[in-house]
């Protein structure tokens, strides 16, 4: 299995090259040269998430790693989960259930992809006797999951930009209270999009790196994160119905990585009915699926901050694979003018959307109402992101056949203000979250108006 860019110029890459490079040199995103087929009969005999991962992960890694070595590594990759099976499924009614993906150490679904990425990072660095810098920006959960996944590896230093905005205190403190010599949370006086631009520029200039040192991408542009998420779609379907019937998945999304992982799983053989692309009022994805309008607009702060984006990075992968039939030239041409020019694809091609996708946009007032509804009707507490996906199911349920899993991507206790405004009392707070509240914050405040952030990284590298 080799990999190539959605824009065509960066190609014939091994898994390890894709892992360590992150973004393609031509600005595109890496894709596998073909979709490997999962042996569903084999998976039906699997008992654990690790068993499933041992079948799926090596399908992508054989260009760089021996299968036995990968399987041995996977035995110890996912750690500190509160749930033995890593996931849990809660039945709402006879047609709808919630897939809980928040039982990892940072109480968010991103633990799955980032713990896998960190394990492969470390394996590569040990083999090559090198070190690496993790440099990223976070709108909520990515930063804490990246820090937690990488902090155990001395060869990796993590520098995470924390923008001004409305992430919860718990989300922030999960990053700013980590007292490790290789962890550097940075409080930036900028928006998330501004921080993303700083990270992108850092990846271009690389002025703060030592000679022969890696700069690692931990957001969902890194293909390895997608692999980790593909695993839980297969495992959830195995747990839910032994992969016997197609399922709908309602996915709360910002950067589109979680949706694209579901799409990837379907290309690999997962029985799938519909993917519901659930977004908040930052609705670039909803506008595309409803109106064929993928145009960048200003970001609005919402109570579901991990979804507050103006552009969904992973959408390029779907456009390339699903709509453009892997035509890298057309994809490159489209993105050479975006976001200055909106993406509007051929109407006949865009009609393909209905084969697989539904979408819905949910504002804050409706999000609060949905949280209240689930507590009152089902005695079940959901966070604001999960509520967006749940509301999408409530609105679109009449169009759905087959059963539906709503992805719960973060523990509700991470959002106490939203719970309070919804008049919801959470009595059972996970210890891994309550522990951070009273810890001292040790993050560095740095201006984004000059090169201070790059200088800070250099001085601590």
ABEGO torsion letter per residue (X at the ends): XBBBBAAGABBGBBAAAAAAAGBBAAGBBBBBABBBBBBAAAAAABABAAAAAAAAAAAAAAAABBAAAAAAAAAAABBGBABAAGBBBBBABAABBBBBAAABAAGBAAAAAAAAAAAAAAAAAAAAGBBBBBBBBBAGAAAAAAAAAAAABAABBBBBBBBBEABBAAAAAAAAABBBAABBBBBBBBBAAAAAAAAAAAAAAGAABBBGBBBBBABAABAAAAAAAAAAAAAAAAAAAGGABBBBBBBBBAAGAAAAAAAAAAAAGBBBABBBBBBBABAAAAAAAAAGBBBBBBBBBBABAAABBABBAAAAAAAAAAAAGGBAAAAAAAAAAOAABBBBBBAAAAAAAAAABBBBBBBAAAAAAAAAAAAAAAGBBBBAAAAAAAAAAAAAAAABBEBBBBBBABBAAABAAAAAAAGBBBABBBAAAAAAAABBBABBBBBAABAAAAAAAAAAX
